[in-house]
Amino acid sequence: MCALVEWPSDRLLPRPSHAEITQAVSSPLWWLDSGDRSSAKGMHVLVKLRSLRKPLLTLLALLIAFAGVQFGSGAPSALAGQYGECPPGAVRKASYPEASYDIEERCSEILSYSGTTRMWLWEFSGVKPKRTDRRTVWVGGDNSPPYTMSLQALISDSHAGGAAAGRVVIAQPNGSNLDRRIAVLVRTQYYRPSTGWGTCRNGVWREASTQRSYMQWTLDQGATPDCGNGSYRTQVYGRFFSVSLNSWVQRGPIYSPSISLPPGV
């Protein structure tokens, strides 16, 4: 059996004899006298660490990559794309033709149904002037046909009788606009202890005048609640016309949290 002896670069030693090389096979510390045993242990550990250097560096690289995905500027940085119909975090006051009040909206981030794209969409924040607002945002979709849909339901006591709003937004898998015939249905519901939740203000399907990727509608119950004092919430459905299916794709209902109307003084 042969053994390869690596010469230490920091020691100038004479070439060993054949007998000394044979001795080195059984004792890798042959060139040191008894006074250098402590140094030899350190060099032995160094040799071991050098042999582990490559797997340790590989493990470190994997840990850094994992940490970057989990805790970096957010997992969305690892997504395939991003799309925004508004500047992230922006706030605006929106007016709609059928509404007698303004709605505050905030540009918020959602994740596409496929999980590959983050999108920024206008979401209801509350009714102006701000009082008590309750809202729900739902995101879903499908792979056949591929789409992402967001539904929003809002109710507010900004008007004593209650103000409600609903919105539907659809998008392509990459987050870009999916312009189709699109419609939203918004209702207010009233809670009766004897029968539970039921329809109060019954809306109808409201379709956008042109093919586009969103539609919203509002309801105003005026100065007094339509169905008397009590707990109210908003119910919302959304749908769009699929070209590939040649039929409507409908999702919902979703419900806003409830509030008491009229509001307390």
CORLIN-V413136 format. One record per residue. N is the residue number from 1. SS is DSSP state (H for helix, E for strand, L for the rest). OMEGA is omega in radians with two decimals (NA if undefined). Layout:
# CORLIN-V413136
N,SS,OMEGA  N,SS,OMEGA
This chain:
# CORLIN-V413136
1,L,-3.12  2,L,3.09  3,L,3.11  4,L,-3.12  5,L,3.10  6,L,-3.07  7,L,3.09  8,L,-3.08  9,L,-3.07  10,L,3.12  11,L,3.10  12,L,-3.06  13,L,3.04  14,L,3.10  15,L,-3.12  16,L,3.07  17,L,3.12  18,H,-3.13  19,H,3.14  20,H,3.09  21,H,3.10  22,H,3.13  23,H,-3.11  24,H,3.12  25,H,-3.12  26,H,-3.14  27,L,-3.09  28,L,3.13  29,L,-3.00  30,L,-3.03  31,L,-3.11  32,L,3.02  33,L,-3.05  34,H,-3.12  35,H,-3.10  36,H,-3.07  37,H,-3.13  38,H,3.10  39,H,-3.12  40,H,3.13  41,H,3.13  42,H,3.13  43,H,3.12  44,H,3.10  45,H,3.13  46,H,3.11  47,H,3.12  48,H,-3.13  49,H,3.10  50,H,-3.13  51,H,-3.13  52,H,-3.02  53,H,-3.07  54,H,3.11  55,H,3.12  56,H,3.11  57,H,3.10  58,H,3.12  59,H,3.13  60,H,3.13  61,H,3.11  62,H,3.13  63,H,3.12  64,H,3.12  65,H,-3.14  66,H,-3.14  67,H,3.13  68,H,3.13  69,H,-3.02  70,H,-2.96  71,H,-3.11  72,L,-3.13  73,L,3.13  74,L,3.14  75,H,3.12  76,H,3.13  77,H,3.14  78,H,-3.11  79,L,-3.04  80,L,-3.08  81,E,3.11  82,E,-3.09  83,E,3.14  84,E,3.01  85,L,-3.13  86,L,3.12  87,L,-3.10  88,L,3.09  89,L,-3.12  90,L,3.11  91,E,3.11  92,E,3.02  93,E,-3.05  94,E,3.08  95,E,3.13  96,L,-2.98  97,L,-3.06  98,L,-3.03  99,L,3.06  100,L,-3.13  101,L,3.09  102,E,3.11  103,E,3.02  104,E,-3.12  105,E,-3.13  106,E,3.10  107,E,-3.04  108,E,-3.09  109,E,2.98  110,E,3.10  111,E,-3.13  112,L,-3.13  113,L,-3.14  114,L,-3.13  115,L,-3.07  116,L,-3.04  117,E,2.97  118,E,-3.06  119,E,3.04  120,E,-3.09  121,E,3.02  122,E,3.10  123,E,3.08  124,E,3.05  125,E,3.12  126,E,-3.13  127,E,3.10  128,E,-0.11  129,L,-3.02  130,L,2.95  131,L,3.08  132,L,3.13  133,E,3.08  134,E,-3.09  135,E,3.05  136,E,3.05  137,E,-3.14  138,E,3.09  139,E,3.10  140,E,3.14  141,E,-3.12  142,E,3.09  143,E,-3.11  144,L,-0.08  145,L,-3.10  146,E,3.10  147,E,2.96  148,E,3.10  149,E,3.02  150,E,3.04  151,E,3.12  152,E,3.10  153,E,-3.08  154,E,2.96  155,E,-3.05  156,E,3.02  157,L,3.08  158,L,2.94  159,L,-3.01  160,L,3.14  161,L,3.13  162,L,3.08  163,E,-3.08  164,E,3.11  165,E,3.08  166,E,-3.11  167,E,2.99  168,E,3.08  169,E,3.09  170,E,-3.09  171,E,3.02  172,L,3.09  173,L,3.13  174,L,3.10  175,L,-3.12  176,L,-3.07  177,E,2.98  178,L,-3.04  179,L,-3.11  180,E,2.89  181,L,-3.01  182,E,-3.07  183,E,3.12  184,E,3.07  185,E,-3.09  186,E,3.08  187,E,2.88  188,E,3.11  189,E,-3.10  190,E,-3.11  191,E,3.05  192,E,-3.10  193,L,-3.08  194,L,-3.04  195,L,-3.11  196,E,-3.08  197,E,3.07  198,E,-3.09  199,E,3.02  200,L,3.06  201,L,-3.05  202,L,3.10  203,L,3.08  204,L,3.09  205,L,3.11  206,E,-3.09  207,E,3.09  208,L,-3.07  209,L,3.09  210,L,3.07  211,L,-3.14  212,E,-3.00  213,L,-3.10  214,E,3.01  215,E,3.09  216,E,3.08  217,E,-3.12  218,E,3.04  219,E,3.13  220,E,-3.14  221,L,2.99  222,L,-3.03  223,L,3.13  224,L,-3.13  225,L,-3.07  226,L,-3.04  227,L,3.12  228,L,-3.13  229,L,3.10  230,E,-3.10  231,E,-3.13  232,E,3.03  233,E,3.14  234,E,3.08  235,E,-3.06  236,E,2.95  237,E,3.03  238,E,3.09  239,E,3.02  240,E,-3.11  241,E,-3.14  242,E,3.12  243,L,-3.08  244,L,3.14  245,L,-3.06  246,L,3.13  247,E,3.12  248,E,3.00  249,E,-3.03  250,E,3.07  251,E,-3.11  252,E,0.14  253,E,2.87  254,E,-3.08  255,E,2.98  256,L,2.93  257,L,-3.07  258,L,3.01  259,E,3.11  260,E,3.12  261,E,-0.13  262,L,-3.12  263,L,3.08  264,L,-3.12  265,L,NA
